[in-house]
């Protein structure tokens, strides 16, 4: 590859990097913001709002452990045990060392 071609590629890549990085940072900030709103609604027992925001987080970041866990807790409070169990099991697929996931599953059967 010619030196001028390499410089053009490098220049193009350099121009793309800041935009890509800002998109990643923006997405991460959006996830954090939505999770925080969900958490605040959860604490206020505004479960419908919390569910909505946790689900948004899960769409943006399918392996967001705490969104799955917190949504499952709400379902457990609402006596939706099957839904809660599936979500608690998902937390263990995300992180098999997540002790709270095992505890929460045990609580369903207790």
MIRODO-560602 format. One record per atom (N, C-alpha, C, CB): residue number from 1; residue in three letters; atom name; x, y, z. Coordinates in steps of 0.2 Angstrom, whole numbers, plus 2048, in hexadecimal, padded with zeros to 3 digits. Glycine has a CB too. Layout:
// residues N
pos NUM, code ala, site CA, px X, py Y, pz Z .
...
END
This chain:
// residues 110
pos 1, code unk, site N, px 804, py 7FA, pz 800 .
pos 1, code unk, site CA, px 800, py 800, pz 800 .
pos 1, code unk, site C, px 804, py 806, pz 800 .
pos 1, code unk, site CB, px 7FB, py 800, pz 806 .
pos 2, code unk, site N, px 803, py 80B, pz 7FC .
pos 2, code unk, site CA, px 807, py 811, pz 7FB .
pos 2, code unk, site C, px 806, py 815, pz 802 .
pos 2, code unk, site CB, px 805, py 815, pz 7F5 .
pos 3, code unk, site N, px 80B, py 819, pz 803 .
pos 3, code unk, site CA, px 80C, py 81D, pz 809 .
pos 3, code unk, site C, px 806, py 822, pz 809 .
pos 3, code unk, site CB, px 812, py 821, pz 809 .
pos 4, code unk, site N, px 804, py 825, pz 803 .
pos 4, code unk, site CA, px 7FF, py 82A, pz 803 .
pos 4, code unk, site C, px 7F8, py 827, pz 805 .
pos 4, code unk, site CB, px 7FE, py 82D, pz 7FC .
pos 5, code unk, site N, px 7F7, py 820, pz 802 .
pos 5, code unk, site CA, px 7F1, py 81D, pz 804 .
pos 5, code unk, site C, px 7F1, py 81B, pz 80B .
pos 5, code unk, site CB, px 7F1, py 816, pz 800 .
pos 6, code unk, site N, px 7F6, py 81A, pz 80E .
pos 6, code unk, site CA, px 7F7, py 818, pz 816 .
pos 6, code unk, site C, px 7F5, py 81F, pz 81A .
pos 6, code unk, site CB, px 7FE, py 816, pz 818 .
pos 7, code unk, site N, px 7F7, py 824, pz 817 .
pos 7, code unk, site CA, px 7F6, py 82B, pz 81B .
pos 7, code unk, site C, px 7EE, py 82C, pz 81A .
pos 7, code unk, site CB, px 7FA, py 830, pz 818 .
pos 8, code unk, site N, px 7EB, py 82B, pz 814 .
pos 8, code unk, site CA, px 7E4, py 82D, pz 813 .
pos 8, code unk, site C, px 7E0, py 828, pz 818 .
pos 8, code unk, site CB, px 7E2, py 82B, pz 80C .
pos 9, code unk, site N, px 7E2, py 822, pz 819 .
pos 9, code unk, site CA, px 7DE, py 81D, pz 81D .
pos 9, code unk, site C, px 7DF, py 81F, pz 824 .
pos 9, code unk, site CB, px 7E1, py 816, pz 81C .
pos 10, code unk, site N, px 7E5, py 821, pz 826 .
pos 10, code unk, site CA, px 7E6, py 823, pz 82D .
pos 10, code unk, site C, px 7E2, py 82A, pz 82E .
pos 10, code unk, site CB, px 7EE, py 825, pz 82E .
pos 11, code unk, site N, px 7E2, py 82E, pz 82A .
pos 11, code unk, site CA, px 7DF, py 835, pz 82B .
pos 11, code unk, site C, px 7D7, py 833, pz 82B .
pos 11, code unk, site CB, px 7E0, py 839, pz 825 .
pos 12, code unk, site N, px 7D4, py 82F, pz 827 .
pos 12, code unk, site CA, px 7CD, py 82D, pz 828 .
pos 12, code unk, site C, px 7CC, py 82A, pz 82E .
pos 12, code unk, site CB, px 7CB, py 828, pz 822 .
pos 13, code unk, site N, px 7D0, py 825, pz 831 .
pos 13, code unk, site CA, px 7CF, py 822, pz 837 .
pos 13, code unk, site C, px 7CF, py 827, pz 83D .
pos 13, code unk, site CB, px 7D4, py 81C, pz 838 .
pos 14, code unk, site N, px 7D4, py 82B, pz 83C .
pos 14, code unk, site CA, px 7D5, py 830, pz 842 .
pos 14, code unk, site C, px 7CE, py 834, pz 842 .
pos 14, code unk, site CB, px 7DB, py 835, pz 841 .
pos 15, code unk, site N, px 7CC, py 836, pz 83D .
pos 15, code unk, site CA, px 7C6, py 83A, pz 83C .
pos 15, code unk, site C, px 7C0, py 837, pz 83F .
pos 15, code unk, site CB, px 7C4, py 83D, pz 835 .
pos 16, code unk, site N, px 7BF, py 830, pz 83E .
pos 16, code unk, site CA, px 7BA, py 82C, pz 841 .
pos 16, code unk, site C, px 7BA, py 82B, pz 848 .
pos 16, code unk, site CB, px 7B9, py 826, pz 83D .
pos 17, code unk, site N, px 7C0, py 82A, pz 84B .
pos 17, code unk, site CA, px 7C1, py 828, pz 852 .
pos 17, code unk, site C, px 7BD, py 82C, pz 857 .
pos 17, code unk, site CB, px 7C8, py 828, pz 853 .
pos 18, code unk, site N, px 7BE, py 833, pz 856 .
pos 18, code unk, site CA, px 7BB, py 837, pz 85B .
pos 18, code unk, site C, px 7B3, py 837, pz 85B .
pos 18, code unk, site CB, px 7BD, py 83E, pz 85A .
pos 19, code unk, site N, px 7B0, py 836, pz 855 .
pos 19, code unk, site CA, px 7A9, py 835, pz 854 .
pos 19, code unk, site C, px 7A7, py 82F, pz 857 .
pos 19, code unk, site CB, px 7A7, py 836, pz 84D .
pos 20, code unk, site N, px 7AA, py 829, pz 856 .
pos 20, code unk, site CA, px 7A8, py 823, pz 859 .
pos 20, code unk, site C, px 7A9, py 823, pz 860 .
pos 20, code unk, site CB, px 7AD, py 81D, pz 856 .
pos 21, code unk, site N, px 7AE, py 826, pz 863 .
pos 21, code unk, site CA, px 7AF, py 826, pz 86A .
pos 21, code unk, site C, px 7AA, py 82A, pz 86D .
pos 21, code unk, site CB, px 7B6, py 829, pz 86C .
pos 22, code unk, site N, px 7A8, py 830, pz 86A .
pos 22, code unk, site CA, px 7A3, py 834, pz 86D .
pos 22, code unk, site C, px 79C, py 830, pz 86D .
pos 22, code unk, site CB, px 7A2, py 83B, pz 869 .
pos 23, code unk, site N, px 79B, py 82C, pz 868 .
pos 23, code unk, site CA, px 795, py 828, pz 867 .
pos 23, code unk, site C, px 794, py 823, pz 86D .
pos 23, code unk, site CB, px 794, py 825, pz 861 .
pos 24, code unk, site N, px 79A, py 820, pz 86E .
pos 24, code unk, site CA, px 79B, py 81B, pz 873 .
pos 24, code unk, site C, px 79A, py 81E, pz 87A .
pos 24, code unk, site CB, px 7A1, py 817, pz 873 .
pos 25, code unk, site N, px 79D, py 823, pz 87B .
pos 25, code unk, site CA, px 79C, py 827, pz 882 .
pos 25, code unk, site C, px 795, py 829, pz 883 .
pos 25, code unk, site CB, px 7A1, py 82D, pz 882 .
pos 26, code unk, site N, px 792, py 82C, pz 87D .
pos 26, code unk, site CA, px 78B, py 82E, pz 87E .
pos 26, code unk, site C, px 786, py 828, pz 87F .
pos 26, code unk, site CB, px 789, py 831, pz 877 .
pos 27, code unk, site N, px 787, py 823, pz 87C .
pos 27, code unk, site CA, px 783, py 81D, pz 87E .
pos 27, code unk, site C, px 784, py 81A, pz 885 .
pos 27, code unk, site CB, px 785, py 817, pz 879 .
pos 28, code unk, site N, px 78A, py 81A, pz 887 .
pos 28, code unk, site CA, px 78C, py 818, pz 88E .
pos 28, code unk, site C, px 788, py 81D, pz 893 .
pos 28, code unk, site CB, px 793, py 818, pz 890 .
pos 29, code unk, site N, px 789, py 824, pz 892 .
pos 29, code unk, site CA, px 785, py 829, pz 896 .
pos 29, code unk, site C, px 77E, py 828, pz 896 .
pos 29, code unk, site CB, px 787, py 830, pz 893 .
pos 30, code unk, site N, px 77B, py 826, pz 890 .
pos 30, code unk, site CA, px 774, py 825, pz 88F .
pos 30, code unk, site C, px 772, py 81F, pz 893 .
pos 30, code unk, site CB, px 772, py 824, pz 888 .
pos 31, code unk, site N, px 776, py 81A, pz 893 .
pos 31, code unk, site CA, px 774, py 814, pz 897 .
pos 31, code unk, site C, px 774, py 816, pz 89F .
pos 31, code unk, site CB, px 779, py 80E, pz 896 .
pos 32, code unk, site N, px 77A, py 819, pz 8A1 .
pos 32, code unk, site CA, px 77A, py 81B, pz 8A8 .
pos 32, code unk, site C, px 774, py 81F, pz 8AA .
pos 32, code unk, site CB, px 781, py 81F, pz 8A9 .
pos 33, code unk, site N, px 772, py 824, pz 8A6 .
pos 33, code unk, site CA, px 76D, py 829, pz 8A7 .
pos 33, code unk, site C, px 766, py 825, pz 8A8 .
pos 33, code unk, site CB, px 76C, py 82E, pz 8A2 .
pos 34, code unk, site N, px 765, py 820, pz 8A3 .
pos 34, code unk, site CA, px 75F, py 81D, pz 8A3 .
pos 34, code unk, site C, px 75E, py 818, pz 8A9 .
pos 34, code unk, site CB, px 75E, py 819, pz 89D .
pos 35, code unk, site N, px 764, py 815, pz 8AB .
pos 35, code unk, site CA, px 764, py 810, pz 8B1 .
pos 35, code unk, site C, px 763, py 814, pz 8B7 .
pos 35, code unk, site CB, px 76B, py 80D, pz 8B1 .
pos 36, code unk, site N, px 766, py 81A, pz 8B7 .
pos 36, code unk, site CA, px 765, py 81E, pz 8BD .
pos 36, code unk, site C, px 75E, py 820, pz 8BE .
pos 36, code unk, site CB, px 76A, py 824, pz 8BD .
pos 37, code unk, site N, px 75B, py 822, pz 8B9 .
pos 37, code unk, site CA, px 753, py 824, pz 8B9 .
pos 37, code unk, site C, px 74F, py 81E, pz 8BB .
pos 37, code unk, site CB, px 751, py 827, pz 8B2 .
pos 38, code unk, site N, px 751, py 818, pz 8B8 .
pos 38, code unk, site CA, px 74D, py 812, pz 8BA .
pos 38, code unk, site C, px 74E, py 811, pz 8C2 .
pos 38, code unk, site CB, px 750, py 80C, pz 8B6 .
pos 39, code unk, site N, px 754, py 811, pz 8C4 .
pos 39, code unk, site CA, px 756, py 810, pz 8CB .
pos 39, code unk, site C, px 752, py 815, pz 8D0 .
pos 39, code unk, site CB, px 75D, py 811, pz 8CC .
pos 40, code unk, site N, px 752, py 81B, pz 8CE .
pos 40, code unk, site CA, px 74E, py 820, pz 8D2 .
pos 40, code unk, site C, px 747, py 81E, pz 8D2 .
pos 40, code unk, site CB, px 74F, py 827, pz 8CF .
pos 41, code unk, site N, px 744, py 81D, pz 8CC .
pos 41, code unk, site CA, px 73D, py 81B, pz 8CC .
pos 41, code unk, site C, px 73C, py 815, pz 8D0 .
pos 41, code unk, site CB, px 73B, py 81A, pz 8C5 .
pos 42, code unk, site N, px 740, py 810, pz 8D0 .
pos 42, code unk, site CA, px 740, py 80A, pz 8D4 .
pos 42, code unk, site C, px 740, py 80B, pz 8DB .
pos 42, code unk, site CB, px 746, py 805, pz 8D2 .
pos 43, code unk, site N, px 744, py 80F, pz 8DD .
pos 43, code unk, site CA, px 744, py 811, pz 8E4 .
pos 43, code unk, site C, px 73E, py 815, pz 8E7 .
pos 43, code unk, site CB, px 74A, py 816, pz 8E6 .
pos 44, code unk, site N, px 73B, py 818, pz 8E2 .
pos 44, code unk, site CA, px 734, py 81C, pz 8E4 .
pos 44, code unk, site C, px 72E, py 817, pz 8E3 .
pos 44, code unk, site CB, px 733, py 822, pz 8DF .
pos 45, code unk, site N, px 730, py 811, pz 8E1 .
pos 45, code unk, site CA, px 72A, py 80C, pz 8E0 .
pos 45, code unk, site C, px 726, py 80E, pz 8DA .
pos 45, code unk, site CB, px 726, py 80B, pz 8E6 .
pos 46, code unk, site N, px 729, py 812, pz 8D5 .
pos 46, code unk, site CA, px 726, py 813, pz 8CF .
pos 46, code unk, site C, px 728, py 80E, pz 8CA .
pos 46, code unk, site CB, px 727, py 81A, pz 8CC .
pos 47, code unk, site N, px 725, py 808, pz 8CB .
pos 47, code unk, site CA, px 728, py 802, pz 8C7 .
pos 47, code unk, site C, px 727, py 802, pz 8BF .
pos 47, code unk, site CB, px 724, py 7FC, pz 8CA .
pos 48, code unk, site N, px 721, py 805, pz 8BD .
pos 48, code unk, site CA, px 720, py 805, pz 8B6 .
pos 48, code unk, site C, px 726, py 80A, pz 8B3 .
pos 48, code unk, site CB, px 71A, py 808, pz 8B4 .
pos 49, code unk, site N, px 728, py 80F, pz 8B6 .
pos 49, code unk, site CA, px 72D, py 813, pz 8B3 .
pos 49, code unk, site C, px 734, py 810, pz 8B3 .
pos 49, code unk, site CB, px 72D, py 81A, pz 8B7 .
pos 50, code unk, site N, px 735, py 80D, pz 8B9 .
pos 50, code unk, site CA, px 73B, py 809, pz 8BA .
pos 50, code unk, site C, px 73C, py 803, pz 8B5 .
pos 50, code unk, site CB, px 73B, py 806, pz 8C1 .
pos 51, code unk, site N, px 736, py 800, pz 8B4 .
pos 51, code unk, site CA, px 736, py 7FA, pz 8AF .
pos 51, code unk, site C, px 738, py 7FD, pz 8A8 .
pos 51, code unk, site CB, px 72F, py 7F7, pz 8AF .
pos 52, code unk, site N, px 735, py 802, pz 8A6 .
pos 52, code unk, site CA, px 736, py 805, pz 8A0 .
pos 52, code unk, site C, px 73E, py 807, pz 89F .
pos 52, code unk, site CB, px 732, py 80C, pz 89F .
pos 53, code unk, site N, px 740, py 80A, pz 8A4 .
pos 53, code unk, site CA, px 747, py 80C, pz 8A3 .
pos 53, code unk, site C, px 74C, py 807, pz 8A3 .
pos 53, code unk, site CB, px 749, py 811, pz 8A9 .
pos 54, code unk, site N, px 74B, py 802, pz 8A8 .
pos 54, code unk, site CA, px 74F, py 7FC, pz 8A8 .
pos 54, code unk, site C, px 74F, py 7F8, pz 8A1 .
pos 54, code unk, site CB, px 74D, py 7F7, pz 8AD .
pos 55, code unk, site N, px 749, py 7F8, pz 89E .
pos 55, code unk, site CA, px 749, py 7F4, pz 898 .
pos 55, code unk, site C, px 74D, py 7F8, pz 892 .
pos 55, code unk, site CB, px 741, py 7F4, pz 896 .
pos 56, code unk, site N, px 74C, py 7FF, pz 893 .
pos 56, code unk, site CA, px 750, py 803, pz 88E .
pos 56, code unk, site C, px 758, py 802, pz 88F .
pos 56, code unk, site CB, px 74F, py 80B, pz 88F .
pos 57, code unk, site N, px 75A, py 801, pz 895 .
pos 57, code unk, site CA, px 761, py 800, pz 896 .
pos 57, code unk, site C, px 763, py 7F9, pz 893 .
pos 57, code unk, site CB, px 762, py 800, pz 89E .
pos 58, code unk, site N, px 75F, py 7F4, pz 894 .
pos 58, code unk, site CA, px 760, py 7ED, pz 892 .
pos 58, code unk, site C, px 760, py 7ED, pz 88A .
pos 58, code unk, site CB, px 75B, py 7E8, pz 894 .
pos 59, code unk, site N, px 75C, py 7F1, pz 887 .
pos 59, code unk, site CA, px 75D, py 7F2, pz 87F .
pos 59, code unk, site C, px 763, py 7F5, pz 87D .
pos 59, code unk, site CB, px 757, py 7F6, pz 87D .
pos 60, code unk, site N, px 765, py 7FA, pz 881 .
pos 60, code unk, site CA, px 76C, py 7FD, pz 87F .
pos 60, code unk, site C, px 772, py 7F9, pz 881 .
pos 60, code unk, site CB, px 76C, py 804, pz 882 .
pos 61, code unk, site N, px 771, py 7F5, pz 886 .
pos 61, code unk, site CA, px 777, py 7F1, pz 889 .
pos 61, code unk, site C, px 774, py 7EB, pz 88B .
pos 61, code unk, site CB, px 77B, py 7F5, pz 88F .
pos 62, code unk, site N, px 774, py 7E6, pz 887 .
pos 62, code unk, site CA, px 771, py 7DF, pz 889 .
pos 62, code unk, site C, px 774, py 7DB, pz 88E .
pos 62, code unk, site CB, px 770, py 7DB, pz 883 .
pos 63, code unk, site N, px 77A, py 7DD, pz 890 .
pos 63, code unk, site CA, px 77D, py 7DA, pz 896 .
pos 63, code unk, site C, px 77D, py 7DE, pz 89C .
pos 63, code unk, site CB, px 784, py 7D8, pz 894 .
pos 64, code unk, site N, px 779, py 7E3, pz 89D .
pos 64, code unk, site CA, px 779, py 7E7, pz 8A3 .
pos 64, code unk, site C, px 776, py 7E3, pz 8A9 .
pos 64, code unk, site CB, px 775, py 7EE, pz 8A1 .
pos 65, code unk, site N, px 77A, py 7E0, pz 8AD .
pos 65, code unk, site CA, px 778, py 7DC, pz 8B2 .
pos 65, code unk, site C, px 773, py 7DF, pz 8B7 .
pos 65, code unk, site CB, px 77E, py 7DA, pz 8B6 .
pos 66, code unk, site N, px 774, py 7E5, pz 8B9 .
pos 66, code unk, site CA, px 770, py 7E8, pz 8BE .
pos 66, code unk, site C, px 769, py 7EA, pz 8BB .
pos 66, code unk, site CB, px 773, py 7EE, pz 8C1 .
pos 67, code unk, site N, px 769, py 7EC, pz 8B5 .
pos 67, code unk, site CA, px 762, py 7ED, pz 8B2 .
pos 67, code unk, site C, px 75E, py 7E7, pz 8B2 .
pos 67, code unk, site CB, px 763, py 7F0, pz 8AB .
pos 68, code unk, site N, px 761, py 7E1, pz 8B0 .
pos 68, code unk, site CA, px 75D, py 7DB, pz 8B1 .
pos 68, code unk, site C, px 75B, py 7D9, pz 8B8 .
pos 68, code unk, site CB, px 762, py 7D5, pz 8AE .
pos 69, code unk, site N, px 760, py 7DA, pz 8BC .
pos 69, code unk, site CA, px 75F, py 7D8, pz 8C3 .
pos 69, code unk, site C, px 759, py 7DD, pz 8C6 .
pos 69, code unk, site CB, px 765, py 7D9, pz 8C8 .
pos 70, code unk, site N, px 75A, py 7E3, pz 8C5 .
pos 70, code unk, site CA, px 755, py 7E8, pz 8C8 .
pos 70, code unk, site C, px 74E, py 7E7, pz 8C5 .
pos 70, code unk, site CB, px 757, py 7EF, pz 8C7 .
pos 71, code unk, site N, px 74D, py 7E5, pz 8BF .
pos 71, code unk, site CA, px 747, py 7E4, pz 8BB .
pos 71, code unk, site C, px 744, py 7DD, pz 8BE .
pos 71, code unk, site CB, px 748, py 7E3, pz 8B4 .
pos 72, code unk, site N, px 748, py 7D8, pz 8BF .
pos 72, code unk, site CA, px 746, py 7D2, pz 8C2 .
pos 72, code unk, site C, px 743, py 7D3, pz 8CA .
pos 72, code unk, site CB, px 74C, py 7CD, pz 8C3 .
pos 73, code unk, site N, px 746, py 7D8, pz 8CD .
pos 73, code unk, site CA, px 744, py 7D9, pz 8D4 .
pos 73, code unk, site C, px 73D, py 7DC, pz 8D4 .
pos 73, code unk, site CB, px 749, py 7DE, pz 8D8 .
pos 74, code unk, site N, px 73C, py 7E1, pz 8CF .
pos 74, code unk, site CA, px 735, py 7E4, pz 8CE .
pos 74, code unk, site C, px 730, py 7DF, pz 8CD .
pos 74, code unk, site CB, px 736, py 7E9, pz 8C9 .
pos 75, code unk, site N, px 732, py 7DA, pz 8C8 .
pos 75, code unk, site CA, px 72D, py 7D5, pz 8C6 .
pos 75, code unk, site C, px 72C, py 7D0, pz 8CC .
pos 75, code unk, site CB, px 730, py 7D1, pz 8C0 .
pos 76, code unk, site N, px 731, py 7CF, pz 8D0 .
pos 76, code unk, site CA, px 730, py 7CB, pz 8D6 .
pos 76, code unk, site C, px 72B, py 7CF, pz 8DB .
pos 76, code unk, site CB, px 737, py 7CA, pz 8DA .
pos 77, code unk, site N, px 72C, py 7D5, pz 8DC .
pos 77, code unk, site CA, px 727, py 7D9, pz 8E0 .
pos 77, code unk, site C, px 720, py 7D9, pz 8DD .
pos 77, code unk, site CB, px 72A, py 7E1, pz 8E0 .
pos 78, code unk, site N, px 720, py 7D9, pz 8D7 .
pos 78, code unk, site CA, px 719, py 7D9, pz 8D3 .
pos 78, code unk, site C, px 716, py 7D2, pz 8D3 .
pos 78, code unk, site CB, px 719, py 7DC, pz 8CC .
pos 79, code unk, site N, px 71A, py 7CD, pz 8D6 .
pos 79, code unk, site CA, px 718, py 7C6, pz 8D6 .
pos 79, code unk, site C, px 718, py 7C3, pz 8CF .
pos 79, code unk, site CB, px 711, py 7C5, pz 8D9 .
pos 80, code unk, site N, px 71C, py 7C5, pz 8CB .
pos 80, code unk, site CA, px 71D, py 7C2, pz 8C4 .
pos 80, code unk, site C, px 724, py 7BE, pz 8C5 .
pos 80, code unk, site CB, px 71E, py 7C8, pz 8BF .
pos 81, code unk, site N, px 723, py 7B8, pz 8C8 .
pos 81, code unk, site CA, px 729, py 7B4, pz 8CA .
pos 81, code unk, site C, px 72C, py 7B1, pz 8C4 .
pos 81, code unk, site CB, px 726, py 7AE, pz 8CF .
pos 82, code unk, site N, px 728, py 7AF, pz 8BF .
pos 82, code unk, site CA, px 72B, py 7AC, pz 8B9 .
pos 82, code unk, site C, px 730, py 7B1, pz 8B5 .
pos 82, code unk, site CB, px 726, py 7A9, pz 8B4 .
pos 83, code unk, site N, px 72D, py 7B7, pz 8B4 .
pos 83, code unk, site CA, px 731, py 7BC, pz 8B1 .
pos 83, code unk, site C, px 737, py 7BE, pz 8B5 .
pos 83, code unk, site CB, px 72D, py 7C2, pz 8B0 .
pos 84, code unk, site N, px 736, py 7BE, pz 8BC .
pos 84, code unk, site CA, px 73C, py 7C0, pz 8C0 .
pos 84, code unk, site C, px 741, py 7BA, pz 8C0 .
pos 84, code unk, site CB, px 73A, py 7C1, pz 8C8 .
pos 85, code unk, site N, px 73F, py 7B4, pz 8C0 .
pos 85, code unk, site CA, px 744, py 7AF, pz 8C0 .
pos 85, code unk, site C, px 748, py 7AF, pz 8B9 .
pos 85, code unk, site CB, px 740, py 7A8, pz 8C0 .
pos 86, code unk, site N, px 745, py 7B0, pz 8B3 .
pos 86, code unk, site CA, px 748, py 7B0, pz 8AD .
pos 86, code unk, site C, px 74E, py 7B6, pz 8AD .
pos 86, code unk, site CB, px 743, py 7B2, pz 8A7 .
pos 87, code unk, site N, px 74C, py 7BC, pz 8B0 .
pos 87, code unk, site CA, px 751, py 7C1, pz 8B0 .
pos 87, code unk, site C, px 756, py 7C0, pz 8B5 .
pos 87, code unk, site CB, px 74D, py 7C8, pz 8B2 .
pos 88, code unk, site N, px 755, py 7BD, pz 8BB .
pos 88, code unk, site CA, px 75A, py 7BB, pz 8BF .
pos 88, code unk, site C, px 75F, py 7B6, pz 8BC .
pos 88, code unk, site CB, px 757, py 7B8, pz 8C6 .
pos 89, code unk, site N, px 75C, py 7B1, pz 8B8 .
pos 89, code unk, site CA, px 760, py 7AC, pz 8B5 .
pos 89, code unk, site C, px 765, py 7B0, pz 8B0 .
pos 89, code unk, site CB, px 75C, py 7A7, pz 8B2 .
pos 90, code unk, site N, px 762, py 7B5, pz 8AD .
pos 90, code unk, site CA, px 766, py 7B9, pz 8A8 .
pos 90, code unk, site C, px 76C, py 7BC, pz 8AB .
pos 90, code unk, site CB, px 761, py 7BE, pz 8A4 .
pos 91, code unk, site N, px 76B, py 7BF, pz 8B1 .
pos 91, code unk, site CA, px 770, py 7C2, pz 8B5 .
pos 91, code unk, site C, px 776, py 7BD, pz 8B5 .
pos 91, code unk, site CB, px 76E, py 7C4, pz 8BC .
pos 92, code unk, site N, px 774, py 7B7, pz 8B6 .
pos 92, code unk, site CA, px 77A, py 7B1, pz 8B7 .
pos 92, code unk, site C, px 77D, py 7B0, pz 8B1 .
pos 92, code unk, site CB, px 777, py 7AB, pz 8BB .
pos 93, code unk, site N, px 779, py 7B0, pz 8AB .
pos 93, code unk, site CA, px 77C, py 7AF, pz 8A5 .
pos 93, code unk, site C, px 781, py 7B5, pz 8A3 .
pos 93, code unk, site CB, px 777, py 7AF, pz 89F .
pos 94, code unk, site N, px 780, py 7BB, pz 8A5 .
pos 94, code unk, site CA, px 784, py 7C1, pz 8A5 .
pos 94, code unk, site C, px 78A, py 7C0, pz 8A9 .
pos 94, code unk, site CB, px 780, py 7C7, pz 8A6 .
pos 95, code unk, site N, px 789, py 7BE, pz 8AF .
pos 95, code unk, site CA, px 78F, py 7BD, pz 8B4 .
pos 95, code unk, site C, px 78D, py 7B7, pz 8B8 .
pos 95, code unk, site CB, px 790, py 7C4, pz 8B8 .
pos 96, code unk, site N, px 790, py 7B2, pz 8B7 .
pos 96, code unk, site CA, px 78F, py 7AC, pz 8BB .
pos 96, code unk, site C, px 791, py 7AC, pz 8C2 .
pos 96, code unk, site CB, px 792, py 7A6, pz 8B8 .
pos 97, code unk, site N, px 795, py 7B1, pz 8C4 .
pos 97, code unk, site CA, px 797, py 7B2, pz 8CB .
pos 97, code unk, site C, px 793, py 7B8, pz 8CF .
pos 97, code unk, site CB, px 79F, py 7B5, pz 8CB .
pos 98, code unk, site N, px 78E, py 7BA, pz 8CC .
pos 98, code unk, site CA, px 789, py 7BF, pz 8CF .
pos 98, code unk, site C, px 785, py 7BB, pz 8D4 .
pos 98, code unk, site CB, px 784, py 7C2, pz 8C9 .
pos 99, code unk, site N, px 788, py 7BC, pz 8DA .
pos 99, code unk, site CA, px 785, py 7B8, pz 8E0 .
pos 99, code unk, site C, px 77D, py 7BB, pz 8E1 .
pos 99, code unk, site CB, px 789, py 7BA, pz 8E7 .
pos 100, code unk, site N, px 77C, py 7C1, pz 8E0 .
pos 100, code unk, site CA, px 775, py 7C3, pz 8E2 .
pos 100, code unk, site C, px 770, py 7C0, pz 8DD .
pos 100, code unk, site CB, px 775, py 7CB, pz 8E0 .
pos 101, code unk, site N, px 772, py 7BE, pz 8D7 .
pos 101, code unk, site CA, px 76E, py 7BA, pz 8D2 .
pos 101, code unk, site C, px 76C, py 7B4, pz 8D5 .
pos 101, code unk, site CB, px 772, py 7B9, pz 8CC .
pos 102, code unk, site N, px 771, py 7B0, pz 8D8 .
pos 102, code unk, site CA, px 76F, py 7AA, pz 8DB .
pos 102, code unk, site C, px 76B, py 7AB, pz 8E1 .
pos 102, code unk, site CB, px 776, py 7A6, pz 8DE .
pos 103, code unk, site N, px 76C, py 7B0, pz 8E5 .
pos 103, code unk, site CA, px 768, py 7B1, pz 8EB .
pos 103, code unk, site C, px 761, py 7B3, pz 8E9 .
pos 103, code unk, site CB, px 76B, py 7B7, pz 8EF .
pos 104, code unk, site N, px 760, py 7B7, pz 8E4 .
pos 104, code unk, site CA, px 759, py 7B9, pz 8E2 .
pos 104, code unk, site C, px 755, py 7B3, pz 8DF .
pos 104, code unk, site CB, px 75A, py 7BE, pz 8DC .
pos 105, code unk, site N, px 759, py 7AF, pz 8DC .
pos 105, code unk, site CA, px 755, py 7A9, pz 8D9 .
pos 105, code unk, site C, px 753, py 7A4, pz 8DF .
pos 105, code unk, site CB, px 75A, py 7A4, pz 8D4 .
pos 106, code unk, site N, px 757, py 7A4, pz 8E4 .
pos 106, code unk, site CA, px 756, py 7A0, pz 8EA .
pos 106, code unk, site C, px 750, py 7A3, pz 8ED .
pos 106, code unk, site CB, px 75C, py 79F, pz 8EF .
pos 107, code unk, site N, px 74F, py 7A9, pz 8ED .
pos 107, code unk, site CA, px 74A, py 7AD, pz 8F1 .
pos 107, code unk, site C, px 743, py 7AB, pz 8ED .
pos 107, code unk, site CB, px 74B, py 7B4, pz 8F1 .
pos 108, code unk, site N, px 743, py 7AA, pz 8E7 .
pos 108, code unk, site CA, px 73D, py 7A9, pz 8E3 .
pos 108, code unk, site C, px 73A, py 7A2, pz 8E5 .
pos 108, code unk, site CB, px 73E, py 7A9, pz 8DB .
pos 109, code unk, site N, px 73F, py 79D, pz 8E7 .
pos 109, code unk, site CA, px 73D, py 796, pz 8E8 .
pos 109, code unk, site C, px 73C, py 796, pz 8F0 .
pos 109, code unk, site CB, px 742, py 791, pz 8E6 .
pos 110, code unk, site N, px 73D, py 79B, pz 8F4 .
pos 110, code unk, site CA, px 73D, py 79A, pz 8FB .
pos 110, code unk, site C, px 736, py 79C, pz 8FD .
pos 110, code unk, site CB, px 741, py 79F, pz 8FE .
END
